[in-house]
Amino acid sequence: MGYVKYTWQRGEIITAQKLNHMEDGIEDSYSDITSVQEDITSVQEDITSIQESLATKAEIDGAYEGMTVGNAE
């Protein structure tokens, strides 16, 4: 479950329970950010791999440009 914001009131006593709730929210957010960063890195690696494959295909296609298959008479 996501973080549920607590609205503090003037003069309210700060308790360990409320501070721990805040700390838990911070920790969960940090974990979520780390997970998203890892996903972004993975997608960037996939994009790089696809770009390299496309470049290789373009080189191969260029090497065969102008060639014909079969009997040229």
N, C-alpha and C positions, 0 to 999 in steps of 0.2 A: 504494500500500500504506500502511496505517496505521502509526502510530508504534509501535515496539517498545521497551518500557521496558528500560533497562539497570539492573541491580542492582549498585550499587557495593559493593566490599568494603573493609574497613578496611585502610589502608596502600597502597591501589592508586594507581598513578600516573595523574594526569589527563593525557590526551593531546588533541591538537588534533582527532583523528578522533572521539573520544568527545564532545568539546564541540560539534563541528560537527553530530554526530548529534542532540544535544539542541537546537541552534539550528534545525536543519531541522524538527524536530518542533514547535517553537514557531511557526515561520513557517507550516507547514501548518495548524496549529490556528487561527491568526489568519485565514488565507485561508478556511477552512471557516466560521468564525464570521461573517465578512464576507458570505459567500455566503448564509448562512441569514438574516442581517439583511435582505439585499436581497430574498429570497423573502418574508419577513414583510411588508415594505413593499409589495410587489406584491399580496399577498393582501389587505392592509388597503385598498389602493386599489380592488381589485375589489369588496370588501364595501361600500365607500362608494358606488361606482357603482350597485351593485344596490339599496342602500337609497334612493338618489335616484330610481332608476327606479320602485321600488315606491311611493314618495311621490307621484310624478307620476301614476302609474296610479290611486292612491287619490283624488287630486284630480279627475282626469277622471271616474272612476266616480261621485264625489260630485256632480259638476256635472250628470250625467245621471240622477241618482236621482229616481224618481217620474215620469219621462217614459215615454210609451208609443210604440210603433212601429205604424204602420198606421192604419186607420180606427177611430176610437173613436166608437161610436154609442150 
